[in-house]
């Protein structure tokens, strides 16, 4: 009976599957964040795209927080497979919560700013300040993990193949659902960018940071 429970627990891919889901989501986020960063270079001309990508990011960001949070919970609750994979490096254990908090602050203030309109100086300041903090911690996070992405996304040893394949469909469905959810939000809120198109130029200089 215990062995049956272990086999059932592995149908999601286990700890290796969680690591693969986190890596897949991270790769998608890296591409979306690069595109979002590109729009900041000419915010006036690409304002609608900036809004659209910002809302689209909500889904994958929530999935990434969920997958890393699940690993955290399983590791500290004593799950043997997660313990065997070990904890993140000490610096990353500090950076992890900061990445989550600043990501929530940037996206949350961006959503609030979209609905509040260009007259909301407080939300604009929060958005700019949180972006500066987020950029700092995210740079360290990416510099550490980006070189590892190819290995994390590559095929696993044959001994783990069955477990990984068992959870592959679930991982792709979760990733697709996160993108679909973000896409729905982006489409439904894209019209909010129109008000910012009429705003003074100074109100759109997010790329310069606070002050």
Backbone as ProteinMPNN parsed JSONL, in Angstrom:
{"seq_chain_A": "XXXXXXXXXXXXXXXXXXXXXXXXXXXXXXXXXXXXXXXXXXXXXXXXXXXXXXXXXXXXXXXXXXXXXXXXXXXXXXXXXXXXXXXXXXXXXXXXXXXXXXXXXXXXXXXXXXXXXXXXXXXXXXXXXXXXXXXXXXXXXXXXXXXXXXXXXXXXXXXXXXXXXXXXXXXXXXXXXXXXXXXXXXXXXXXXXXXXXXXXXXXXXXXXXXX", "coords_chain_A": {"N_chain_A": [[0.806, -1.221, 0.0], [1.872, 1.402, 0.844], [3.815, 1.724, -1.188], [2.187, 2.031, -3.406], [1.001, 4.512, -2.883], [3.251, 6.122, -3.119], [3.819, 5.837, -5.828], [1.534, 7.027, -6.905], [1.85, 9.618, -5.99], [3.929, 10.411, -7.576], [2.86, 10.924, -10.059], [2.585, 13.531, -10.851], [5.062, 14.32, -11.482], [6.663, 14.876, -9.372], [9.338, 16.176, -7.314], [11.234, 16.739, -9.278], [9.568, 17.322, -11.413], [8.311, 19.624, -10.465], [10.514, 21.32, -10.425], [11.022, 21.432, -13.157], [8.661, 22.676, -14.071], [8.919, 25.174, -12.825], [11.218, 26.078, -14.132], [10.342, 26.163, -16.829], [8.319, 28.095, -16.644], [9.863, 30.23, -15.784], [11.462, 30.632, -18.061], [9.556, 31.502, -19.922], [8.731, 33.846, -18.626], [11.108, 35.289, -18.698], [11.342, 35.901, -21.417], [8.98, 37.438, -21.799], [9.414, 39.537, -19.999], [11.673, 40.696, -21.117], [10.577, 41.685, -23.48], [8.746, 43.491, -22.371], [10.526, 45.242, -21.112], [11.721, 46.32, -23.362], [9.668, 47.93, -24.373], [9.749, 50.072, -22.655], [11.755, 51.67, -23.55], [10.7, 53.342, -25.441], [8.214, 54.648, -24.464], [5.995, 56.264, -25.079], [5.332, 55.645, -27.764], [4.887, 52.923, -27.598], [2.977, 52.448, -25.683], [0.459, 51.144, -25.401], [1.18, 48.485, -25.93], [2.912, 48.134, -23.784], [1.12, 48.255, -21.603], [-0.441, 46.012, -22.271], [1.404, 43.822, -22.187], [2.193, 44.022, -19.53], [-0.154, 43.318, -18.142], [-0.508, 40.754, -19.184], [1.625, 39.436, -18.027], [0.766, 38.847, -15.475], [-0.458, 36.29, -15.138], [1.635, 34.207, -15.661], [3.487, 35.079, -13.678], [2.092, 34.65, -11.287], [1.895, 31.869, -11.447], [4.596, 31.149, -11.292], [5.225, 32.049, -8.71], [3.538, 30.344, -7.332], [4.633, 27.769, -7.95], [7.252, 27.922, -6.896], [6.622, 28.513, -4.267], [5.292, 26.177, -3.572], [7.391, 24.314, -3.673], [8.932, 25.327, -1.574], [7.173, 24.89, 0.58], [6.931, 22.046, 0.535], [9.575, 21.289, 0.982], [10.199, 22.337, 3.564], [8.275, 21.064, 5.004], [9.209, 18.582, 5.205], [9.263, 16.693, 3.084], [10.665, 13.906, 1.593], [11.665, 13.657, -1.234], [11.974, 16.362, -1.953], [13.692, 17.285, -0.016], [15.949, 15.81, -0.657], [16.706, 17.054, -3.008], [17.597, 19.392, -2.034], [17.997, 22.702, -0.484], [17.689, 26.084, -1.87], [20.598, 28.116, -2.702], [22.12, 29.978, 0.02], [22.132, 32.852, -0.412], [20.163, 33.088, -2.369], [17.965, 32.228, -0.997], [17.434, 34.411, 0.503], [17.049, 36.327, -1.477], [14.841, 35.292, -2.842], [12.217, 35.741, -1.452], [12.322, 38.539, -1.661], [12.28, 38.95, -4.417], [9.705, 38.011, -4.968], [8.105, 39.787, -3.405], [8.771, 42.33, -4.494], [8.028, 41.924, -7.144], [5.264, 41.538, -6.923], [4.675, 44.072, -5.953], [5.424, 45.767, -8.094], [3.769, 44.833, -10.238], [1.254, 44.938, -9.021], [0.999, 47.675, -8.317], [1.144, 48.668, -10.889], [-1.231, 47.698, -12.046], [-3.076, 49.01, -10.381], [-2.432, 51.632, -11.057], [-3.135, 51.661, -13.732], [-5.92, 51.548, -13.594], [-6.444, 53.772, -11.988], [-5.552, 55.93, -13.48], [-3.756, 58.653, -15.199], [-3.657, 60.741, -13.365], [-2.949, 59.918, -10.86], [-0.593, 60.436, -8.766], [0.543, 59.204, -6.531], [0.346, 56.38, -6.891], [1.873, 56.203, -9.173], [4.406, 56.941, -8.233], [4.867, 54.847, -6.416], [4.911, 52.73, -8.21], [7.16, 53.339, -9.784], [9.217, 53.411, -7.85], [9.105, 50.795, -6.788], [9.737, 49.414, -9.077], [12.448, 50.039, -9.451], [13.601, 48.786, -7.193], [12.797, 46.154, -7.699], [14.128, 45.658, -10.123], [16.785, 45.575, -9.319], [16.957, 43.289, -7.523], [15.949, 41.335, -9.2], [17.814, 41.274, -11.255], [20.07, 40.07, -10.038], [18.892, 37.616, -9.464], [18.286, 36.594, -12.04], [20.846, 36.518, -13.181], [21.941, 34.433, -11.77], [20.237, 32.203, -12.278], [19.679, 32.098, -15.07], [21.896, 30.995, -16.634], [21.539, 28.353, -15.91], [19.195, 27.496, -17.007], [19.093, 26.084, -19.588], [20.053, 23.496, -18.848], [18.172, 22.79, -16.901], [15.88, 22.628, -18.415], [16.461, 20.621, -20.136], [16.458, 17.131, -21.177], [15.884, 14.67, -18.669], [17.708, 12.21, -16.644], [17.24, 8.684, -17.492], [16.063, 7.229, -15.442], [14.277, 8.944, -14.218], [12.507, 9.491, -16.152], [9.887, 8.401, -16.55], [8.38, 9.503, -14.439], [8.63, 12.244, -15.013], [7.459, 12.41, -17.568], [4.922, 11.658, -16.905], [3.946, 13.862, -15.564], [4.12, 15.844, -17.439], [2.009, 16.719, -19.098], [0.302, 17.983, -17.27], [1.984, 20.075, -16.421], [2.303, 21.59, -18.801], [-0.351, 22.278, -19.242], [-0.851, 23.871, -17.001], [0.929, 25.988, -17.498], [-0.081, 26.928, -19.941], [-2.635, 27.681, -19.094], [-1.991, 29.753, -17.326], [-0.946, 31.652, -19.081], [-3.166, 32.033, -20.717], [-4.986, 33.06, -18.873], [-3.664, 35.46, -18.169], [-3.737, 36.646, -20.689], [-6.476, 37.056, -21.124], [-7.033, 38.95, -19.111], [-5.354, 40.998, -20.044], [-6.488, 41.656, -22.541], [-9.032, 42.516, -21.745], [-8.432, 44.8, -20.31], [-6.965, 46.462, -21.912], [-7.962, 48.779, -23.04], [-7.596, 50.737, -21.157], [-5.216, 51.995, -21.533], [-5.662, 54.083, -23.244], [-6.337, 56.456, -21.917], [-3.893, 57.205, -20.892], [-2.544, 57.896, -23.12], [-3.212, 60.475, -23.582], [-1.989, 61.8, -21.581], [0.346, 64.101, -19.956], [3.756, 64.277, -21.103], [5.686, 63.915, -19.075], [4.427, 62.316, -17.237], [4.745, 59.766, -18.096], [7.289, 58.845, -17.871], [8.452, 56.346, -16.801], [10.754, 54.927, -17.029], [12.841, 56.344, -15.953], [12.94, 56.134, -13.291], [12.443, 56.88, -9.716], [11.993, 60.314, -8.912]], "CA_chain_A": [[0.0, 0.0, 0.0], [2.704, 2.599, 0.82], [4.462, 1.905, -2.482], [1.18, 2.536, -4.32], [0.873, 5.944, -2.609], [4.418, 6.81, -3.666], [3.677, 5.907, -7.285], [0.508, 8.015, -7.203], [2.397, 10.953, -5.733], [4.867, 10.755, -8.635], [2.208, 11.178, -11.336], [2.725, 14.947, -11.2], [6.46, 14.584, -11.791], [7.402, 15.022, -8.128], [10.23, 17.325, -7.14], [11.836, 17.047, -10.578], [8.531, 17.967, -12.208], [8.155, 20.987, -9.955], [11.67, 22.072, -10.896], [10.836, 21.66, -14.588], [7.606, 23.682, -14.218], [9.501, 26.462, -12.454], [12.137, 26.484, -15.193], [9.535, 26.522, -17.997], [7.669, 29.372, -16.37], [10.925, 31.227, -15.754], [11.87, 30.924, -19.438], [8.491, 32.328, -20.508], [8.805, 35.163, -17.987], [12.299, 35.977, -19.18], [11.01, 36.446, -22.737], [7.975, 38.493, -21.649], [10.026, 40.685, -19.325], [12.548, 41.349, -22.092], [9.701, 42.452, -24.361], [8.221, 44.614, -21.582], [11.625, 46.195, -20.949], [11.923, 46.992, -24.65], [8.658, 48.979, -24.544], [10.096, 51.227, -21.816], [12.676, 52.513, -24.3], [9.901, 54.346, -26.15], [6.936, 54.39, -23.821], [4.92, 56.964, -25.781], [4.95, 54.926, -28.98], [4.518, 51.529, -27.307], [2.254, 52.459, -24.412], [-0.562, 50.097, -25.396], [1.888, 47.212, -25.796], [3.418, 48.101, -22.412], [-0.029, 47.873, -20.777], [-0.838, 44.655, -22.629], [2.385, 42.866, -21.658], [2.15, 44.088, -18.077], [-1.288, 42.508, -17.685], [-0.247, 39.365, -19.578], [2.599, 38.881, -17.081], [0.138, 38.473, -14.208], [-0.668, 34.846, -15.065], [2.886, 33.467, -15.428], [4.103, 35.456, -12.409], [1.373, 33.919, -10.234], [2.284, 30.457, -11.547], [5.971, 31.03, -10.784], [5.139, 32.175, -7.253], [2.919, 29.114, -6.843], [5.538, 26.625, -8.052], [8.341, 28.083, -5.925], [6.027, 28.402, -2.937], [5.013, 24.758, -3.33], [8.667, 23.677, -3.347], [9.279, 25.791, -0.232], [6.311, 24.191, 1.547], [7.26, 20.627, 0.59], [10.906, 21.118, 1.578], [10.181, 22.606, 4.999], [7.359, 20.125, 5.662], [9.942, 17.333, 5.35], [9.06, 15.739, 1.995], [11.991, 13.356, 1.239], [12.196, 14.018, -2.559], [12.363, 17.777, -1.98], [14.863, 17.409, 0.846], [17.089, 15.273, -1.398], [17.145, 18.051, -4.0], [18.28, 20.43, -1.274], [17.454, 24.064, -0.521], [18.451, 27.019, -2.714], [21.78, 28.712, -2.071], [21.72, 30.924, 1.061], [21.815, 34.173, -0.951], [18.904, 33.007, -3.099], [16.878, 32.119, -0.014], [17.13, 35.792, 0.892], [16.548, 37.03, -2.655], [13.555, 34.748, -3.272], [11.091, 36.536, -0.958], [12.41, 39.906, -2.185], [11.809, 38.895, -5.803], [8.246, 37.886, -4.93], [7.501, 41.018, -2.88], [8.925, 43.438, -5.437], [7.228, 41.606, -8.332], [3.877, 41.85, -6.571], [4.568, 45.529, -5.83], [5.471, 46.365, -9.434], [2.571, 44.489, -10.999], [0.081, 45.442, -8.306], [0.915, 49.128, -8.489], [0.861, 48.908, -12.299], [-2.667, 47.486, -12.237], [-3.761, 50.119, -9.71], [-2.155, 52.823, -11.85], [-3.928, 51.572, -14.96], [-7.309, 51.888, -13.286], [-6.517, 55.114, -11.394], [-5.33, 56.934, -14.518], [-2.522, 59.443, -15.102], [-3.681, 61.747, -12.308], [-2.59, 59.321, -9.577], [0.839, 60.568, -8.524], [0.991, 58.266, -5.496], [0.549, 55.074, -7.505], [2.986, 56.319, -10.105], [5.626, 56.92, -7.432], [5.034, 53.48, -5.913], [5.273, 51.889, -9.353], [8.536, 53.652, -10.168], [10.13, 53.001, -6.777], [9.131, 49.33, -6.708], [10.44, 48.928, -10.261], [13.888, 50.159, -9.199], [13.954, 47.713, -6.264], [12.602, 44.885, -8.405], [15.173, 45.496, -11.131], [18.02, 45.19, -8.629], [16.934, 41.907, -7.038], [15.717, 40.446, -10.333], [19.074, 41.142, -11.987], [20.841, 39.031, -9.349], [18.159, 36.359, -9.626], [18.452, 36.132, -13.424], [22.255, 36.196, -13.406], [22.218, 33.123, -11.179], [19.448, 31.11, -12.831], [19.63, 32.042, -16.538], [22.827, 30.002, -17.185], [21.11, 26.996, -15.573], [17.942, 27.164, -17.68], [19.199, 24.999, -20.57], [20.174, 22.204, -18.169], [16.915, 22.505, -16.213], [14.867, 22.315, -19.415], [16.899, 19.478, -20.939], [15.943, 15.82, -20.777], [16.406, 14.127, -17.416], [18.162, 10.815, -16.732], [16.181, 7.734, -17.805], [15.401, 6.782, -14.229], [13.218, 9.876, -13.851], [11.738, 9.781, -17.356], [8.474, 8.06, -16.396], [7.744, 10.483, -13.562], [8.565, 13.527, -15.708], [6.474, 12.325, -18.636], [3.603, 11.579, -16.288], [3.502, 15.193, -15.168], [4.356, 16.824, -18.503], [0.735, 17.299, -19.548], [-0.152, 18.914, -16.235], [2.827, 21.277, -16.45], [1.968, 22.396, -19.975], [-1.687, 22.829, -19.031], [-0.725, 24.974, -16.044], [1.582, 27.103, -18.173], [-1.034, 27.467, -20.917], [-3.708, 28.35, -18.35], [-1.484, 31.023, -16.797], [-0.852, 32.592, -20.208], [-4.527, 32.331, -21.144], [-5.554, 33.964, -17.877], [-3.054, 36.777, -18.359], [-4.198, 37.188, -21.967], [-7.846, 37.551, -20.916], [-6.929, 40.208, -18.354], [-4.729, 42.0, -20.907], [-7.465, 42.083, -23.554], [-10.131, 43.233, -21.096], [-7.979, 46.069, -19.719], [-6.117, 47.181, -22.853], [-8.537, 50.096, -23.325], [-7.175, 51.69, -20.136], [-4.038, 52.722, -22.015], [-6.082, 55.25, -24.022], [-6.269, 57.667, -21.082], [-2.496, 57.586, -20.73], [-2.09, 58.481, -24.367], [-3.486, 61.909, -23.508], [-1.313, 62.343, -20.403], [1.578, 64.834, -20.225], [4.918, 63.408, -21.326], [6.38, 63.637, -17.817], [3.727, 61.279, -16.482], [5.023, 58.465, -18.673], [8.714, 58.545, -17.801], [8.706, 55.311, -15.803], [12.088, 54.365, -17.173], [13.861, 57.146, -15.279], [12.965, 55.833, -11.86], [11.938, 57.917, -8.839], [12.623, 61.63, -8.965]], "C_chain_A": [[0.843, 1.278, 0.0], [3.342, 2.826, -0.532], [3.477, 2.436, -3.504], [1.005, 4.032, -4.133], [2.039, 6.708, -3.191], [4.314, 6.935, -5.181], [2.644, 6.944, -7.684], [1.038, 9.429, -7.001], [3.307, 11.4, -6.858], [4.21, 11.102, -9.957], [2.267, 12.645, -11.742], [4.16, 15.299, -11.589], [7.298, 14.793, -10.551], [8.254, 16.275, -8.068], [10.878, 17.729, -8.457], [10.832, 17.752, -11.482], [8.287, 19.4, -11.777], [9.302, 21.875, -10.425], [11.535, 22.399, -12.381], [9.757, 22.725, -14.826], [8.14, 25.072, -13.894], [10.43, 26.979, -13.544], [11.386, 26.915, -16.447], [8.897, 27.886, -17.821], [8.695, 30.499, -16.347], [11.372, 31.622, -17.149], [10.839, 31.802, -20.132], [8.54, 33.746, -19.932], [10.001, 35.96, -18.487], [12.026, 36.634, -20.535], [10.022, 37.605, -22.621], [8.559, 39.738, -20.991], [10.983, 41.425, -20.246], [11.725, 42.209, -23.041], [9.13, 43.677, -23.634], [9.292, 45.676, -21.365], [11.885, 46.977, -22.224], [10.916, 48.127, -24.837], [8.997, 50.23, -23.743], [11.026, 52.182, -22.559], [11.95, 53.602, -25.08], [8.454, 54.197, -25.69], [5.771, 55.071, -24.522], [4.418, 56.153, -26.967], [4.43, 53.522, -28.686], [3.738, 51.411, -25.999], [1.22, 51.34, -24.333], [0.069, 48.72, -25.235], [2.432, 47.039, -24.382], [2.31, 47.66, -21.451], [-0.367, 46.402, -21.005], [0.111, 43.615, -22.019], [2.378, 42.854, -20.133], [1.021, 43.257, -17.5], [-1.076, 41.032, -18.01], [0.696, 38.672, -18.595], [1.951, 38.359, -15.799], [-0.008, 36.958, -14.072], [0.61, 34.064, -14.806], [3.571, 33.816, -14.112], [3.425, 34.72, -11.253], [1.73, 32.437, -10.257], [3.684, 30.241, -10.988], [5.987, 31.125, -9.265], [4.555, 30.893, -6.658], [3.868, 27.927, -6.866], [6.691, 26.722, -7.061], [7.823, 27.984, -4.494], [5.725, 26.961, -2.574], [6.295, 24.024, -2.97], [9.095, 24.046, -1.922], [8.492, 25.012, 0.82], [6.706, 22.722, 1.684], [8.619, 20.393, 1.242], [10.836, 21.273, 3.094], [9.146, 21.767, 5.744], [7.963, 18.72, 5.721], [9.71, 16.298, 4.268], [10.424, 15.221, 1.513], [12.489, 13.746, -0.16], [12.68, 15.467, -2.63], [13.587, 18.025, -1.107], [16.111, 16.906, 0.115], [17.591, 16.278, -2.449], [17.821, 19.238, -3.322], [17.642, 21.806, -1.399], [18.23, 24.927, -1.513], [19.684, 27.515, -1.968], [21.338, 29.768, -1.054], [21.335, 32.312, 0.543], [20.466, 34.17, -1.643], [17.717, 32.814, -2.167], [16.495, 33.492, 0.523], [16.496, 36.547, -0.272], [15.143, 36.577, -3.048], [12.358, 35.548, -2.778], [11.108, 37.981, -1.472], [11.936, 39.971, -3.636], [10.286, 38.843, -5.836], [7.595, 39.196, -4.493], [7.597, 42.167, -3.876], [8.136, 43.182, -6.728], [5.76, 41.931, -8.094], [3.675, 43.365, -6.493], [4.542, 46.2, -7.198], [4.183, 46.1, -10.196], [1.312, 45.036, -10.337], [-0.098, 46.944, -8.464], [0.641, 49.486, -9.943], [-0.615, 48.746, -12.608], [-3.46, 48.633, -11.61], [-3.613, 51.406, -10.513], [-2.978, 52.83, -13.13], [-5.373, 51.982, -14.717], [-7.445, 53.299, -12.736], [-6.324, 56.211, -12.433], [-4.11, 57.787, -14.237], [-2.517, 60.497, -13.998], [-3.233, 61.224, -10.958], [-1.076, 59.35, -9.369], [1.371, 59.576, -7.522], [1.278, 56.89, -6.09], [1.716, 55.09, -8.487], [4.322, 56.251, -9.363], [5.914, 55.523, -6.9], [5.499, 52.56, -7.035], [6.734, 52.094, -9.749], [9.537, 53.16, -9.122], [10.243, 51.482, -6.691], [9.835, 48.731, -7.919], [11.96, 48.967, -10.045], [14.354, 49.031, -8.27], [13.863, 46.349, -6.946], [13.731, 44.629, -9.398], [16.484, 45.039, -10.494], [18.027, 43.736, -8.212], [16.724, 40.924, -8.191], [16.987, 40.24, -11.162], [19.942, 40.056, -11.367], [20.206, 37.658, -9.538], [18.396, 35.766, -11.019], [19.898, 35.728, -13.693], [22.609, 34.822, -12.841], [21.527, 32.002, -11.947], [19.497, 30.99, -14.353], [20.633, 31.04, -17.124], [22.402, 28.556, -16.919], [19.884, 26.553, -16.349], [18.086, 26.041, -18.712], [19.279, 23.618, -19.92], [18.873, 21.808, -17.482], [15.831, 22.085, -17.194], [15.212, 21.08, -20.238], [16.3, 18.181, -20.404], [16.641, 15.338, -19.522], [16.946, 12.714, -17.624], [16.995, 9.851, -16.886], [15.417, 7.264, -16.573], [14.265, 7.671, -13.803], [12.267, 10.106, -15.018], [10.25, 9.538, -17.167], [7.75, 9.093, -15.554], [7.586, 11.83, -14.259], [7.51, 13.52, -16.802], [5.062, 12.277, -18.073], [3.072, 12.96, -15.937], [3.621, 16.235, -16.264], [3.07, 17.502, -18.942], [0.222, 18.319, -18.545], [0.653, 20.204, -16.254], [2.475, 22.178, -17.626], [0.581, 23.017, -19.849], [-1.653, 24.014, -18.065], [-0.106, 26.203, -16.699], [0.637, 27.759, -19.175], [-2.16, 28.231, -20.222], [-3.245, 29.689, -17.799], [-1.38, 32.073, -17.889], [-2.243, 32.987, -20.69], [-5.2, 33.3, -20.169], [-4.995, 35.368, -18.001], [-3.534, 37.443, -19.63], [-5.607, 37.764, -21.84], [-7.823, 38.888, -20.185], [-6.372, 41.322, -19.242], [-5.717, 42.541, -21.929], [-8.563, 42.934, -22.924], [-9.721, 44.606, -20.56], [-7.167, 46.93, -20.69], [-6.634, 48.596, -23.139], [-8.089, 51.16, -22.321], [-5.966, 52.512, -20.578], [-4.418, 53.996, -22.744], [-5.985, 56.537, -23.207], [-4.841, 58.159, -20.924], [-1.915, 58.172, -22.011], [-2.302, 59.98, -24.401], [-2.759, 62.576, -22.352], [-0.092, 63.153, -20.814], [2.762, 63.884, -20.325], [5.596, 63.02, -20.028], [5.734, 62.534, -17.021], [4.092, 59.876, -16.953], [6.466, 58.034, -18.53], [9.016, 57.525, -16.717], [10.137, 54.836, -15.851], [13.165, 55.131, -16.415], [13.9, 56.894, -13.777], [12.463, 57.001, -11.032], [12.712, 59.223, -9.019], [12.956, 62.034, -10.362]], "O_chain_A": [[0.553, 2.177, -0.788], [3.419, 3.963, -0.999], [3.86, 3.208, -4.384], [0.872, 4.761, -5.116], [1.864, 7.813, -3.703], [4.658, 7.966, -5.76], [2.825, 7.662, -8.667], [0.704, 10.334, -7.765], [3.465, 12.597, -7.096], [4.891, 11.528, -10.89], [2.012, 12.958, -12.904], [4.443, 16.432, -11.978], [8.522, 14.881, -10.646], [7.939, 17.295, -8.682], [11.055, 18.917, -8.728], [11.191, 18.664, -12.227], [8.081, 20.284, -12.609], [9.095, 23.036, -10.778], [11.886, 23.495, -12.817], [9.923, 23.584, -15.691], [7.848, 26.035, -14.603], [10.434, 28.172, -13.85], [11.742, 27.917, -17.068], [8.926, 28.724, -18.722], [8.427, 31.596, -16.835], [11.634, 32.796, -17.411], [11.197, 32.738, -20.848], [8.407, 34.725, -20.666], [9.909, 37.173, -18.675], [12.425, 37.774, -20.774], [10.198, 38.638, -23.267], [8.238, 40.861, -21.379], [11.096, 42.648, -20.168], [12.118, 43.327, -23.372], [9.042, 44.762, -24.208], [9.005, 46.872, -21.426], [12.229, 48.158, -22.176], [11.257, 49.17, -25.395], [8.582, 51.33, -24.108], [11.082, 53.369, -22.238], [12.517, 54.661, -25.349], [7.595, 53.696, -26.416], [4.67, 54.521, -24.562], [3.211, 55.994, -27.149], [3.62, 52.99, -29.445], [3.828, 50.403, -25.298], [1.115, 50.662, -23.311], [-0.443, 47.882, -24.492], [2.418, 45.934, -23.839], [2.526, 46.803, -20.595], [-0.556, 45.643, -20.054], [-0.336, 42.644, -21.409], [2.538, 41.801, -19.515], [1.198, 42.572, -16.494], [-1.42, 40.161, -17.211], [0.582, 37.469, -18.358], [2.531, 37.518, -15.112], [0.284, 36.399, -13.014], [0.678, 33.323, -13.826], [4.175, 32.946, -13.486], [4.097, 34.225, -10.347], [1.855, 31.813, -9.202], [3.93, 29.258, -10.289], [6.69, 30.361, -8.604], [5.01, 30.415, -5.619], [3.912, 27.155, -5.909], [7.071, 25.722, -6.451], [8.496, 27.443, -3.617], [5.876, 26.558, -1.421], [6.295, 23.197, -2.058], [9.558, 23.196, -1.162], [9.048, 24.538, 1.81], [6.807, 22.203, 2.796], [8.802, 19.417, 1.969], [11.357, 20.434, 3.828], [9.131, 21.753, 6.975], [7.332, 17.785, 6.215], [9.942, 15.114, 4.51], [11.255, 16.013, 1.069], [13.649, 14.139, -0.282], [13.677, 15.762, -3.289], [14.42, 18.875, -1.421], [17.189, 17.485, 0.24], [18.788, 16.327, -2.734], [18.537, 20.002, -3.971], [16.845, 22.05, -2.305], [19.315, 24.542, -1.949], [19.795, 27.352, -0.753], [20.293, 30.393, -1.237], [20.344, 32.89, 0.988], [19.703, 35.13, -1.528], [16.593, 33.188, -2.502], [15.359, 33.704, 0.947], [15.541, 37.304, -0.094], [14.344, 37.379, -3.53], [11.55, 35.997, -3.592], [10.055, 38.579, -1.693], [11.272, 40.927, -4.036], [9.65, 39.538, -6.628], [6.65, 39.665, -5.127], [6.626, 42.895, -4.084], [7.63, 44.124, -7.337], [5.095, 42.52, -8.945], [2.64, 43.883, -6.912], [3.734, 47.098, -7.437], [3.573, 47.023, -10.736], [0.414, 45.537, -11.013], [-1.202, 47.427, -8.713], [-0.018, 50.488, -10.219], [-1.194, 49.55, -13.339], [-4.391, 49.163, -12.217], [-4.563, 52.18, -10.634], [-3.461, 53.878, -13.561], [-5.976, 52.678, -15.533], [-8.451, 53.962, -12.985], [-6.872, 57.304, -12.288], [-3.494, 57.674, -13.177], [-1.473, 61.088, -13.722], [-3.142, 61.992, -10.001], [-0.368, 58.415, -9.743], [2.518, 59.141, -7.627], [2.326, 56.301, -5.824], [2.451, 54.11, -8.613], [5.256, 55.585, -9.811], [7.056, 55.063, -6.924], [6.373, 51.715, -6.836], [7.454, 51.132, -10.016], [10.565, 52.572, -9.457], [11.339, 50.943, -6.54], [10.457, 47.674, -7.819], [12.668, 48.031, -10.417], [15.376, 48.395, -8.526], [14.743, 45.502, -6.787], [14.232, 43.509, -9.499], [17.204, 44.216, -11.06], [18.979, 43.012, -8.502], [17.254, 39.813, -8.167], [17.207, 39.158, -11.706], [20.491, 39.216, -12.079], [20.901, 36.664, -9.747], [18.674, 34.574, -11.152], [20.152, 34.72, -14.351], [23.477, 34.132, -13.375], [22.139, 30.974, -12.239], [19.369, 29.885, -14.88], [20.269, 30.293, -18.032], [22.845, 27.64, -17.611], [19.555, 25.367, -16.358], [17.268, 25.121, -18.714], [18.643, 22.674, -20.389], [18.505, 20.633, -17.474], [14.962, 21.282, -16.856], [14.363, 20.55, -20.955], [15.716, 18.147, -19.321], [17.836, 15.566, -19.333], [16.679, 12.088, -18.65], [15.88, 10.156, -16.462], [14.235, 6.935, -16.669], [13.366, 7.219, -13.094], [11.301, 10.857, -14.875], [9.431, 10.363, -17.572], [6.645, 9.517, -15.894], [6.554, 12.486, -14.127], [6.759, 14.483, -16.96], [4.122, 12.788, -18.681], [1.866, 13.196, -16.01], [3.264, 17.394, -16.052], [3.039, 18.717, -19.138], [-0.239, 19.395, -18.926], [0.096, 21.294, -16.121], [2.362, 23.394, -17.468], [0.358, 24.144, -20.292], [-2.327, 25.023, -18.274], [-0.562, 27.326, -16.481], [0.556, 28.984, -19.255], [-2.589, 29.286, -20.69], [-4.006, 30.657, -17.798], [-1.686, 33.244, -17.663], [-2.475, 34.146, -21.034], [-5.89, 34.234, -20.578], [-5.736, 36.349, -17.949], [-3.721, 38.659, -19.665], [-5.898, 38.83, -22.381], [-8.501, 39.837, -20.58], [-6.856, 42.453, -19.202], [-5.777, 43.749, -22.16], [-8.978, 43.945, -23.491], [-10.57, 45.478, -20.378], [-6.726, 48.019, -20.323], [-5.854, 49.499, -23.442], [-8.19, 52.354, -22.602], [-5.725, 53.6, -20.054], [-3.597, 54.906, -22.86], [-5.601, 57.582, -23.732], [-4.592, 59.361, -20.833], [-0.901, 58.869, -21.975], [-1.643, 60.684, -25.166], [-2.889, 63.784, -22.155], [0.458, 62.934, -21.893], [2.771, 62.819, -19.708], [6.044, 61.881, -19.896], [6.395, 61.876, -16.218], [3.779, 58.898, -16.275], [6.841, 56.966, -19.016], [9.774, 57.823, -15.793], [10.684, 54.393, -14.841], [14.278, 54.633, -16.247], [14.788, 57.383, -13.079], [12.089, 58.028, -11.598], [13.922, 59.224, -9.246], [13.493, 63.12, -10.579]]}, "name": "protein", "num_of_chains": 1, "seq": "XXXXXXXXXXXXXXXXXXXXXXXXXXXXXXXXXXXXXXXXXXXXXXXXXXXXXXXXXXXXXXXXXXXXXXXXXXXXXXXXXXXXXXXXXXXXXXXXXXXXXXXXXXXXXXXXXXXXXXXXXXXXXXXXXXXXXXXXXXXXXXXXXXXXXXXXXXXXXXXXXXXXXXXXXXXXXXXXXXXXXXXXXXXXXXXXXXXXXXXXXXXXXXXXXXX"}
